[in-house]
Amino acid sequence: MLKIGIMGASGYAGEELLRILLDHPEVQITAVAAKIDPVNICKLYPWLKGRLDLECRDMSAEEMSKKCDMVFLALPHKASMQFAPIFLKKGLKVIDLSADFRIKDVNVYEKWYELKHECPEYIKDAVYGLPEFYRKEVKKADLIANPGCYPTSVILGCAPLLKKNLVDPDSIISDSKSGVSGAGRVLAQALMSKELENSFKPYKVNAHRHMPEIDQEIALMAGSKVSVNFVPHLVPMERGMMSTIYLQLKKNISTSEALKLYKDFYSKEYFVRVMDEGIFPDTKNVVRTNFCDIGCKVFPEKSLVIVVTAIDNLVKGASGQAVQNMNIMYGFEEKLGLN
């Protein structure tokens, strides 16, 4: 039985990890930590009563490393880089849900996150944990940089067309929407229910911290430097994420040809579901699942293809994908705990 520690258990992603891992037959949660006063985890989450009896408190990496075999870091940016090296030196595997090890160019990271990286030497060995593209690397990794939610939705939506060189990588526009849980469990006026009620707004227009992550991975697929136009929006719902992506075609194809390309490309990927022609994703069909649903339509008169993706920002966009990566790392069935 694999012993699991969760740092950042008091956040949305930490809670989602608890929910998923409690139903995983190959693991046991043996340590939970957060920057809070000591409290039994089932007091923090009453739904855990009778299922998990652990104290949740501020805990050092040294102490947690004695209690588990691997650790999920569901921590804010900058916090993860303080803990990951300690766990790795002690021989534990680490899956980090923050952005601290996702961006390969440390200068780009420091520019967008406005802080100095404390352990850049670990970035080169961190594997970007999008299983659909890096499964072999994930299997051998000790440190996984779990992708962001927006990048997951955009990269999965663009990849088949980019890999076939059918679209102009410099023309990509992503109009993306997220439920309020995407901002994390923070107290902020803009995230209060009354502020969100009957409203829907853009934020960080073409200036979101996930942009360099998207550009990095899209560029690897396109084989050239890319700058995606990205506009995120906050919608008045708890969870769920949708990206509507506009791409200029280099060669005109039909909608049916595009959908066949997507279905062939993802034919062996259980967690990516491509819709039939005329059907588009709906967030209600992916909430609390690890699925990414994809639909598309081609407008030949405009040489335009519109791709729509939907995920749960807390599952395929965070904790579910992290567990998917864990399954691959340890040779478990990839779907284990995620059905």
Secondary structure, 3 states (H helix, E strand, C coil): CEEEEEECCCCHHHHHHHHHHCCCCCEEEEEEECCCCCEEHHHHCHHHCCCCCCEEECCCHHHHHCCCCEEEECCCCCHHHHHHHHHHHCCCEEEECCCCCCCCCHHHHHHHHCCCCCCHHHCCCCEECCHHHHHHHHHHCCEEECCCHHHHHHHHHHHHHHHCCCECHHHCEEEEEECHHHHCCCCCHHHCHHHHCCCCEECCCCCCCCHHHHHHHHHHHHCCCCCCEEEEEECCCCCCEEEEEEEEECCCCCHHHHHHHHHHHCCCCCCEEECCCCCCCCHHHCCCCCCEEEEEEEEHHHCEEEEEEEECCCHHHHHHHHHHHHHHHCCCCCCCCCC
